[in-house]
Amino acid sequence: MAEVQDPVFQIQRVYLKESSLEQPNSPAILLDQSQPTVDIQLGVGGMPVSEGMFEVTVTATVQTKIGDRTVFLVEAQQAGIFEIRNLPDDQMGPIMGIACPQIVYPYLRGNVADLIQRAGFPPVHLAEINFQAMYEQQQAQQAAAQEQPAATVQ
């Protein structure tokens, strides 16, 4: 009889994979006293890196503009390497899409705020994210896309 092994979920490493800061209209735009608009985009990705080891990334893009001119653009990707073994396949999606991003995201928030502040701007603090709601929304969108009838070519 096959021996049942206990599930394993361990953080191996959390690291800043990539970051960039652009101020394409400096220094002139720094003298503009208008209130900038802030646009924040987030994304989550994951992939296996070896047997039982997975990398999960959370990406943030923060762009502030005055009118159509960019004040600054920050892009950062925070990643974590996780050992995940002996889990049923139906649990891998929630682990990779909810649990891992919840661990990585606070590091991303801190790095983005620090980078913006070190560039001479007031820090932009990324809001807390409900990764479970985000994951469930992505699953619903994928299910709806699969239910759409394929277009026929005549």
CNS distance restraints for C-alpha pairs under 8 A (distance, minus, plus):
assign (resid   5 and name CA) (resid  86 and name CA) 6.47 0.50 0.50
assign (resid   6 and name CA) (resid  86 and name CA) 6.49 0.50 0.50
assign (resid   7 and name CA) (resid  84 and name CA) 7.57 0.50 0.50
assign (resid   7 and name CA) (resid  85 and name CA) 5.72 0.50 0.50
assign (resid   7 and name CA) (resid  86 and name CA) 4.64 0.50 0.50
assign (resid   7 and name CA) (resid  87 and name CA) 5.58 0.50 0.50
assign (resid   8 and name CA) (resid  83 and name CA) 6.86 0.50 0.50
assign (resid   8 and name CA) (resid  84 and name CA) 5.37 0.50 0.50
assign (resid   8 and name CA) (resid  85 and name CA) 4.94 0.50 0.50
assign (resid   8 and name CA) (resid  86 and name CA) 6.45 0.50 0.50
assign (resid   8 and name CA) (resid  87 and name CA) 7.62 0.50 0.50
assign (resid   9 and name CA) (resid  82 and name CA) 6.94 0.50 0.50
assign (resid   9 and name CA) (resid  83 and name CA) 5.57 0.50 0.50
assign (resid   9 and name CA) (resid  84 and name CA) 4.71 0.50 0.50
assign (resid   9 and name CA) (resid  85 and name CA) 6.80 0.50 0.50
assign (resid  10 and name CA) (resid  82 and name CA) 5.63 0.50 0.50
assign (resid  10 and name CA) (resid  83 and name CA) 5.09 0.50 0.50
assign (resid  10 and name CA) (resid  84 and name CA) 6.75 0.50 0.50
assign (resid  11 and name CA) (resid  80 and name CA) 7.28 0.50 0.50
assign (resid  11 and name CA) (resid  81 and name CA) 6.27 0.50 0.50
assign (resid  11 and name CA) (resid  82 and name CA) 4.64 0.50 0.50
assign (resid  11 and name CA) (resid  83 and name CA) 6.40 0.50 0.50
assign (resid  12 and name CA) (resid  80 and name CA) 7.40 0.50 0.50
assign (resid  12 and name CA) (resid  81 and name CA) 5.33 0.50 0.50
assign (resid  12 and name CA) (resid  82 and name CA) 5.38 0.50 0.50
assign (resid  12 and name CA) (resid  83 and name CA) 6.66 0.50 0.50
assign (resid  13 and name CA) (resid  80 and name CA) 5.51 0.50 0.50
assign (resid  13 and name CA) (resid  81 and name CA) 5.20 0.50 0.50
assign (resid  13 and name CA) (resid  82 and name CA) 7.23 0.50 0.50
assign (resid  14 and name CA) (resid  78 and name CA) 7.49 0.50 0.50
assign (resid  14 and name CA) (resid  79 and name CA) 5.75 0.50 0.50
assign (resid  14 and name CA) (resid  80 and name CA) 4.17 0.50 0.50
assign (resid  14 and name CA) (resid  81 and name CA) 6.45 0.50 0.50
assign (resid  14 and name CA) (resid 104 and name CA) 6.73 0.50 0.50
assign (resid  15 and name CA) (resid  78 and name CA) 5.97 0.50 0.50
assign (resid  15 and name CA) (resid  79 and name CA) 5.41 0.50 0.50
assign (resid  15 and name CA) (resid  80 and name CA) 6.17 0.50 0.50
assign (resid  16 and name CA) (resid  76 and name CA) 7.71 0.50 0.50
assign (resid  16 and name CA) (resid  77 and name CA) 6.26 0.50 0.50
assign (resid  16 and name CA) (resid  78 and name CA) 4.53 0.50 0.50
assign (resid  16 and name CA) (resid  79 and name CA) 6.15 0.50 0.50
assign (resid  16 and name CA) (resid 108 and name CA) 7.60 0.50 0.50
assign (resid  17 and name CA) (resid  76 and name CA) 7.72 0.50 0.50
assign (resid  17 and name CA) (resid  77 and name CA) 5.46 0.50 0.50
assign (resid  17 and name CA) (resid  78 and name CA) 5.44 0.50 0.50
assign (resid  17 and name CA) (resid  79 and name CA) 5.99 0.50 0.50
assign (resid  18 and name CA) (resid  75 and name CA) 7.86 0.50 0.50
assign (resid  18 and name CA) (resid  76 and name CA) 5.51 0.50 0.50
assign (resid  18 and name CA) (resid  77 and name CA) 5.05 0.50 0.50
assign (resid  18 and name CA) (resid  78 and name CA) 7.05 0.50 0.50
assign (resid  19 and name CA) (resid  74 and name CA) 7.29 0.50 0.50
assign (resid  19 and name CA) (resid  75 and name CA) 5.51 0.50 0.50
assign (resid  19 and name CA) (resid  76 and name CA) 4.11 0.50 0.50
assign (resid  19 and name CA) (resid  77 and name CA) 6.28 0.50 0.50
assign (resid  20 and name CA) (resid  73 and name CA) 7.96 0.50 0.50
assign (resid  20 and name CA) (resid  74 and name CA) 5.64 0.50 0.50
assign (resid  20 and name CA) (resid  75 and name CA) 5.29 0.50 0.50
assign (resid  20 and name CA) (resid  76 and name CA) 6.42 0.50 0.50
assign (resid  21 and name CA) (resid  72 and name CA) 6.98 0.50 0.50
assign (resid  21 and name CA) (resid  73 and name CA) 5.69 0.50 0.50
assign (resid  21 and name CA) (resid  74 and name CA) 4.59 0.50 0.50
assign (resid  21 and name CA) (resid  75 and name CA) 6.70 0.50 0.50
assign (resid  21 and name CA) (resid 115 and name CA) 7.73 0.50 0.50
assign (resid  21 and name CA) (resid 116 and name CA) 7.96 0.50 0.50
assign (resid  22 and name CA) (resid  72 and name CA) 5.50 0.50 0.50
assign (resid  22 and name CA) (resid  73 and name CA) 5.13 0.50 0.50
assign (resid  22 and name CA) (resid  74 and name CA) 6.55 0.50 0.50
assign (resid  23 and name CA) (resid  70 and name CA) 7.19 0.50 0.50
assign (resid  23 and name CA) (resid  71 and name CA) 5.92 0.50 0.50
assign (resid  23 and name CA) (resid  72 and name CA) 4.59 0.50 0.50
assign (resid  23 and name CA) (resid  73 and name CA) 6.68 0.50 0.50
assign (resid  24 and name CA) (resid  70 and name CA) 6.75 0.50 0.50
assign (resid  24 and name CA) (resid  71 and name CA) 7.22 0.50 0.50
assign (resid  24 and name CA) (resid  72 and name CA) 7.12 0.50 0.50
assign (resid  25 and name CA) (resid  29 and name CA) 5.65 0.50 0.50
assign (resid  25 and name CA) (resid  69 and name CA) 7.09 0.50 0.50
assign (resid  25 and name CA) (resid  70 and name CA) 6.54 0.50 0.50
assign (resid  25 and name CA) (resid  71 and name CA) 6.40 0.50 0.50
assign (resid  26 and name CA) (resid  30 and name CA) 6.18 0.50 0.50
assign (resid  26 and name CA) (resid  71 and name CA) 7.37 0.50 0.50
assign (resid  27 and name CA) (resid  31 and name CA) 7.33 0.50 0.50
assign (resid  28 and name CA) (resid  32 and name CA) 7.30 0.50 0.50
assign (resid  29 and name CA) (resid  71 and name CA) 6.43 0.50 0.50
assign (resid  30 and name CA) (resid  71 and name CA) 7.51 0.50 0.50
assign (resid  34 and name CA) (resid  66 and name CA) 6.73 0.50 0.50
assign (resid  35 and name CA) (resid  66 and name CA) 6.83 0.50 0.50
assign (resid  36 and name CA) (resid  64 and name CA) 5.97 0.50 0.50
assign (resid  36 and name CA) (resid  65 and name CA) 5.16 0.50 0.50
assign (resid  36 and name CA) (resid  66 and name CA) 4.64 0.50 0.50
assign (resid  36 and name CA) (resid  67 and name CA) 7.65 0.50 0.50
assign (resid  36 and name CA) (resid  71 and name CA) 7.72 0.50 0.50
assign (resid  37 and name CA) (resid  64 and name CA) 5.38 0.50 0.50
assign (resid  37 and name CA) (resid  65 and name CA) 5.31 0.50 0.50
assign (resid  37 and name CA) (resid  66 and name CA) 6.45 0.50 0.50
assign (resid  38 and name CA) (resid  62 and name CA) 6.98 0.50 0.50
assign (resid  38 and name CA) (resid  63 and name CA) 5.76 0.50 0.50
assign (resid  38 and name CA) (resid  64 and name CA) 4.41 0.50 0.50
assign (resid  38 and name CA) (resid  65 and name CA) 6.69 0.50 0.50
assign (resid  39 and name CA) (resid  61 and name CA) 7.93 0.50 0.50
assign (resid  39 and name CA) (resid  62 and name CA) 5.77 0.50 0.50
assign (resid  39 and name CA) (resid  63 and name CA) 5.24 0.50 0.50
assign (resid  39 and name CA) (resid  64 and name CA) 6.32 0.50 0.50
assign (resid  40 and name CA) (resid  60 and name CA) 6.96 0.50 0.50
assign (resid  40 and name CA) (resid  61 and name CA) 5.64 0.50 0.50
assign (resid  40 and name CA) (resid  62 and name CA) 4.60 0.50 0.50
assign (resid  40 and name CA) (resid  63 and name CA) 6.56 0.50 0.50
assign (resid  41 and name CA) (resid  60 and name CA) 5.65 0.50 0.50
assign (resid  41 and name CA) (resid  61 and name CA) 5.12 0.50 0.50
assign (resid  41 and name CA) (resid  62 and name CA) 6.64 0.50 0.50
assign (resid  42 and name CA) (resid  58 and name CA) 7.13 0.50 0.50
assign (resid  42 and name CA) (resid  59 and name CA) 5.52 0.50 0.50
assign (resid  42 and name CA) (resid  60 and name CA) 4.61 0.50 0.50
assign (resid  42 and name CA) (resid  61 and name CA) 6.55 0.50 0.50
assign (resid  43 and name CA) (resid  58 and name CA) 5.67 0.50 0.50
assign (resid  43 and name CA) (resid  59 and name CA) 5.02 0.50 0.50
assign (resid  43 and name CA) (resid  60 and name CA) 6.64 0.50 0.50
assign (resid  44 and name CA) (resid  56 and name CA) 7.33 0.50 0.50
assign (resid  44 and name CA) (resid  57 and name CA) 5.68 0.50 0.50
assign (resid  44 and name CA) (resid  58 and name CA) 4.58 0.50 0.50
assign (resid  44 and name CA) (resid  59 and name CA) 6.32 0.50 0.50
assign (resid  44 and name CA) (resid  97 and name CA) 7.20 0.50 0.50
assign (resid  44 and name CA) (resid 101 and name CA) 7.13 0.50 0.50
assign (resid  45 and name CA) (resid  56 and name CA) 5.70 0.50 0.50
assign (resid  45 and name CA) (resid  57 and name CA) 5.14 0.50 0.50
assign (resid  45 and name CA) (resid  58 and name CA) 6.54 0.50 0.50
assign (resid  45 and name CA) (resid  97 and name CA) 7.80 0.50 0.50
assign (resid  46 and name CA) (resid  54 and name CA) 6.95 0.50 0.50
assign (resid  46 and name CA) (resid  55 and name CA) 5.53 0.50 0.50
assign (resid  46 and name CA) (resid  56 and name CA) 4.19 0.50 0.50
assign (resid  46 and name CA) (resid  57 and name CA) 6.08 0.50 0.50
assign (resid  46 and name CA) (resid  96 and name CA) 6.63 0.50 0.50
assign (resid  46 and name CA) (resid  97 and name CA) 7.93 0.50 0.50
assign (resid  47 and name CA) (resid  54 and name CA) 5.62 0.50 0.50
assign (resid  47 and name CA) (resid  55 and name CA) 5.48 0.50 0.50
assign (resid  47 and name CA) (resid  56 and name CA) 6.63 0.50 0.50
assign (resid  48 and name CA) (resid  52 and name CA) 7.53 0.50 0.50
assign (resid  48 and name CA) (resid  53 and name CA) 5.93 0.50 0.50
assign (resid  48 and name CA) (resid  54 and name CA) 4.21 0.50 0.50
assign (resid  48 and name CA) (resid  55 and name CA) 6.18 0.50 0.50
assign (resid  49 and name CA) (resid  53 and name CA) 5.59 0.50 0.50
assign (resid  49 and name CA) (resid  54 and name CA) 5.26 0.50 0.50
assign (resid  49 and name CA) (resid  55 and name CA) 6.41 0.50 0.50
assign (resid  50 and name CA) (resid  54 and name CA) 7.03 0.50 0.50
assign (resid  52 and name CA) (resid  83 and name CA) 5.62 0.50 0.50
assign (resid  52 and name CA) (resid  84 and name CA) 5.29 0.50 0.50
assign (resid  52 and name CA) (resid  85 and name CA) 5.34 0.50 0.50
assign (resid  53 and name CA) (resid  81 and name CA) 6.75 0.50 0.50
assign (resid  53 and name CA) (resid  82 and name CA) 5.64 0.50 0.50
assign (resid  53 and name CA) (resid  83 and name CA) 4.57 0.50 0.50
assign (resid  53 and name CA) (resid  84 and name CA) 6.13 0.50 0.50
assign (resid  54 and name CA) (resid  81 and name CA) 5.57 0.50 0.50
assign (resid  54 and name CA) (resid  82 and name CA) 5.26 0.50 0.50
assign (resid  54 and name CA) (resid  83 and name CA) 6.44 0.50 0.50
assign (resid  54 and name CA) (resid  84 and name CA) 7.21 0.50 0.50
assign (resid  55 and name CA) (resid  79 and name CA) 6.61 0.50 0.50
assign (resid  55 and name CA) (resid  80 and name CA) 5.55 0.50 0.50
assign (resid  55 and name CA) (resid  81 and name CA) 4.50 0.50 0.50
assign (resid  55 and name CA) (resid  82 and name CA) 6.35 0.50 0.50
assign (resid  56 and name CA) (resid  79 and name CA) 5.54 0.50 0.50
assign (resid  56 and name CA) (resid  80 and name CA) 5.39 0.50 0.50
assign (resid  56 and name CA) (resid  81 and name CA) 6.54 0.50 0.50
assign (resid  56 and name CA) (resid  82 and name CA) 7.72 0.50 0.50
assign (resid  56 and name CA) (resid  96 and name CA) 6.80 0.50 0.50
assign (resid  56 and name CA) (resid 100 and name CA) 6.58 0.50 0.50
assign (resid  56 and name CA) (resid 101 and name CA) 6.89 0.50 0.50
assign (resid  57 and name CA) (resid  77 and name CA) 6.42 0.50 0.50
assign (resid  57 and name CA) (resid  78 and name CA) 5.59 0.50 0.50
assign (resid  57 and name CA) (resid  79 and name CA) 4.21 0.50 0.50
assign (resid  57 and name CA) (resid  80 and name CA) 6.49 0.50 0.50
assign (resid  57 and name CA) (resid 101 and name CA) 7.18 0.50 0.50
assign (resid  57 and name CA) (resid 104 and name CA) 7.55 0.50 0.50
assign (resid  58 and name CA) (resid  77 and name CA) 5.75 0.50 0.50
assign (resid  58 and name CA) (resid  78 and name CA) 5.43 0.50 0.50
assign (resid  58 and name CA) (resid  79 and name CA) 6.38 0.50 0.50
assign (resid  58 and name CA) (resid 101 and name CA) 6.39 0.50 0.50
assign (resid  58 and name CA) (resid 104 and name CA) 6.98 0.50 0.50
assign (resid  58 and name CA) (resid 105 and name CA) 6.51 0.50 0.50
assign (resid  58 and name CA) (resid 108 and name CA) 7.46 0.50 0.50
assign (resid  59 and name CA) (resid  75 and name CA) 7.40 0.50 0.50
assign (resid  59 and name CA) (resid  76 and name CA) 5.73 0.50 0.50
assign (resid  59 and name CA) (resid  77 and name CA) 4.34 0.50 0.50
assign (resid  59 and name CA) (resid  78 and name CA) 6.41 0.50 0.50
assign (resid  59 and name CA) (resid 108 and name CA) 7.95 0.50 0.50
assign (resid  60 and name CA) (resid  74 and name CA) 7.88 0.50 0.50
assign (resid  60 and name CA) (resid  75 and name CA) 5.77 0.50 0.50
assign (resid  60 and name CA) (resid  76 and name CA) 5.44 0.50 0.50
assign (resid  60 and name CA) (resid  77 and name CA) 6.51 0.50 0.50
assign (resid  60 and name CA) (resid 108 and name CA) 7.82 0.50 0.50
assign (resid  61 and name CA) (resid  73 and name CA) 7.25 0.50 0.50
assign (resid  61 and name CA) (resid  74 and name CA) 5.70 0.50 0.50
assign (resid  61 and name CA) (resid  75 and name CA) 4.48 0.50 0.50
assign (resid  61 and name CA) (resid  76 and name CA) 6.63 0.50 0.50
assign (resid  62 and name CA) (resid  73 and name CA) 5.73 0.50 0.50
assign (resid  62 and name CA) (resid  74 and name CA) 5.11 0.50 0.50
assign (resid  62 and name CA) (resid  75 and name CA) 6.47 0.50 0.50
assign (resid  63 and name CA) (resid  70 and name CA) 7.15 0.50 0.50
assign (resid  63 and name CA) (resid  71 and name CA) 7.62 0.50 0.50
assign (resid  63 and name CA) (resid  72 and name CA) 5.90 0.50 0.50
assign (resid  63 and name CA) (resid  73 and name CA) 4.42 0.50 0.50
assign (resid  63 and name CA) (resid  74 and name CA) 6.41 0.50 0.50
assign (resid  64 and name CA) (resid  70 and name CA) 5.95 0.50 0.50
assign (resid  64 and name CA) (resid  71 and name CA) 5.42 0.50 0.50
assign (resid  64 and name CA) (resid  72 and name CA) 5.56 0.50 0.50
assign (resid  64 and name CA) (resid  73 and name CA) 6.55 0.50 0.50
assign (resid  65 and name CA) (resid  69 and name CA) 5.41 0.50 0.50
assign (resid  65 and name CA) (resid  70 and name CA) 4.33 0.50 0.50
assign (resid  65 and name CA) (resid  71 and name CA) 5.13 0.50 0.50
assign (resid  65 and name CA) (resid  72 and name CA) 7.25 0.50 0.50
assign (resid  66 and name CA) (resid  70 and name CA) 6.47 0.50 0.50
assign (resid  66 and name CA) (resid  71 and name CA) 6.66 0.50 0.50
assign (resid  74 and name CA) (resid 112 and name CA) 7.46 0.50 0.50
assign (resid  74 and name CA) (resid 116 and name CA) 7.52 0.50 0.50
assign (resid  76 and name CA) (resid 108 and name CA) 7.35 0.50 0.50
assign (resid  76 and name CA) (resid 112 and name CA) 6.87 0.50 0.50
assign (resid  77 and name CA) (resid 108 and name CA) 7.20 0.50 0.50
assign (resid  78 and name CA) (resid 104 and name CA) 6.61 0.50 0.50
assign (resid  78 and name CA) (resid 105 and name CA) 7.38 0.50 0.50
assign (resid  78 and name CA) (resid 107 and name CA) 7.09 0.50 0.50
assign (resid  78 and name CA) (resid 108 and name CA) 5.43 0.50 0.50
assign (resid  79 and name CA) (resid 104 and name CA) 6.42 0.50 0.50
assign (resid  80 and name CA) (resid 100 and name CA) 7.62 0.50 0.50
assign (resid  80 and name CA) (resid 104 and name CA) 6.22 0.50 0.50
assign (resid  82 and name CA) (resid 100 and name CA) 7.79 0.50 0.50
assign (resid  87 and name CA) (resid  91 and name CA) 6.47 0.50 0.50
assign (resid  87 and name CA) (resid  92 and name CA) 6.82 0.50 0.50
assign (resid  88 and name CA) (resid  92 and name CA) 6.88 0.50 0.50
assign (resid  89 and name CA) (resid  93 and name CA) 7.68 0.50 0.50
assign (resid  91 and name CA) (resid  95 and name CA) 6.28 0.50 0.50
assign (resid  92 and name CA) (resid  96 and name CA) 6.00 0.50 0.50
assign (resid  93 and name CA) (resid  97 and name CA) 5.75 0.50 0.50
assign (resid  94 and name CA) (resid  98 and name CA) 5.27 0.50 0.50
assign (resid  94 and name CA) (resid  99 and name CA) 6.86 0.50 0.50
assign (resid  94 and name CA) (resid 132 and name CA) 7.84 0.50 0.50
assign (resid  94 and name CA) (resid 135 and name CA) 7.45 0.50 0.50
assign (resid  95 and name CA) (resid  99 and name CA) 4.86 0.50 0.50
assign (resid  95 and name CA) (resid 100 and name CA) 6.15 0.50 0.50
assign (resid  96 and name CA) (resid 100 and name CA) 5.46 0.50 0.50
assign (resid  96 and name CA) (resid 101 and name CA) 7.24 0.50 0.50
assign (resid  97 and name CA) (resid 101 and name CA) 6.42 0.50 0.50
assign (resid  97 and name CA) (resid 131 and name CA) 7.15 0.50 0.50
assign (resid  97 and name CA) (resid 132 and name CA) 7.69 0.50 0.50
assign (resid  97 and name CA) (resid 135 and name CA) 5.95 0.50 0.50
assign (resid  98 and name CA) (resid 102 and name CA) 6.20 0.50 0.50
assign (resid  98 and name CA) (resid 131 and name CA) 5.08 0.50 0.50
assign (resid  98 and name CA) (resid 132 and name CA) 5.42 0.50 0.50
assign (resid  98 and name CA) (resid 135 and name CA) 6.62 0.50 0.50
assign (resid  99 and name CA) (resid 103 and name CA) 6.63 0.50 0.50
assign (resid  99 and name CA) (resid 131 and name CA) 7.96 0.50 0.50
assign (resid 100 and name CA) (resid 104 and name CA) 6.39 0.50 0.50
assign (resid 101 and name CA) (resid 105 and name CA) 5.69 0.50 0.50
assign (resid 101 and name CA) (resid 131 and name CA) 7.13 0.50 0.50
assign (resid 102 and name CA) (resid 106 and name CA) 7.44 0.50 0.50
assign (resid 102 and name CA) (resid 131 and name CA) 6.77 0.50 0.50
assign (resid 104 and name CA) (resid 108 and name CA) 6.72 0.50 0.50
assign (resid 105 and name CA) (resid 109 and name CA) 6.20 0.50 0.50
assign (resid 106 and name CA) (resid 110 and name CA) 6.32 0.50 0.50
assign (resid 107 and name CA) (resid 111 and name CA) 6.20 0.50 0.50
assign (resid 108 and name CA) (resid 112 and name CA) 6.05 0.50 0.50
assign (resid 109 and name CA) (resid 113 and name CA) 6.21 0.50 0.50
assign (resid 109 and name CA) (resid 125 and name CA) 6.67 0.50 0.50
assign (resid 109 and name CA) (resid 126 and name CA) 5.73 0.50 0.50
assign (resid 110 and name CA) (resid 114 and name CA) 6.03 0.50 0.50
assign (resid 110 and name CA) (resid 125 and name CA) 8.00 0.50 0.50
assign (resid 111 and name CA) (resid 115 and name CA) 6.02 0.50 0.50
assign (resid 112 and name CA) (resid 116 and name CA) 6.21 0.50 0.50
assign (resid 112 and name CA) (resid 124 and name CA) 7.51 0.50 0.50
assign (resid 112 and name CA) (resid 125 and name CA) 7.81 0.50 0.50
assign (resid 113 and name CA) (resid 117 and name CA) 6.12 0.50 0.50
assign (resid 113 and name CA) (resid 123 and name CA) 4.87 0.50 0.50
assign (resid 113 and name CA) (resid 124 and name CA) 5.37 0.50 0.50
assign (resid 113 and name CA) (resid 125 and name CA) 5.76 0.50 0.50
assign (resid 113 and name CA) (resid 126 and name CA) 7.79 0.50 0.50
assign (resid 114 and name CA) (resid 118 and name CA) 5.99 0.50 0.50
assign (resid 114 and name CA) (resid 123 and name CA) 6.87 0.50 0.50
assign (resid 115 and name CA) (resid 119 and name CA) 6.27 0.50 0.50
assign (resid 116 and name CA) (resid 120 and name CA) 6.87 0.50 0.50
assign (resid 116 and name CA) (resid 121 and name CA) 5.81 0.50 0.50
assign (resid 116 and name CA) (resid 122 and name CA) 7.04 0.50 0.50
assign (resid 116 and name CA) (resid 123 and name CA) 5.53 0.50 0.50
assign (resid 116 and name CA) (resid 124 and name CA) 6.94 0.50 0.50
assign (resid 117 and name CA) (resid 121 and name CA) 4.97 0.50 0.50
assign (resid 117 and name CA) (resid 122 and name CA) 5.51 0.50 0.50
assign (resid 117 and name CA) (resid 123 and name CA) 4.85 0.50 0.50
assign (resid 130 and name CA) (resid 134 and name CA) 6.38 0.50 0.50
assign (resid 131 and name CA) (resid 135 and name CA) 5.92 0.50 0.50
assign (resid 132 and name CA) (resid 136 and name CA) 6.12 0.50 0.50
assign (resid 133 and name CA) (resid 137 and name CA) 6.08 0.50 0.50
assign (resid 134 and name CA) (resid 138 and name CA) 6.30 0.50 0.50
assign (resid 135 and name CA) (resid 139 and name CA) 6.22 0.50 0.50
assign (resid 136 and name CA) (resid 140 and name CA) 6.16 0.50 0.50
assign (resid 137 and name CA) (resid 141 and name CA) 6.18 0.50 0.50
assign (resid 138 and name CA) (resid 142 and name CA) 6.18 0.50 0.50
assign (resid 139 and name CA) (resid 143 and name CA) 6.14 0.50 0.50
assign (resid 140 and name CA) (resid 144 and name CA) 6.11 0.50 0.50
assign (resid 141 and name CA) (resid 145 and name CA) 6.11 0.50 0.50
assign (resid 142 and name CA) (resid 146 and name CA) 6.26 0.50 0.50
assign (resid 143 and name CA) (resid 147 and name CA) 6.36 0.50 0.50
assign (resid 144 and name CA) (resid 148 and name CA) 6.54 0.50 0.50
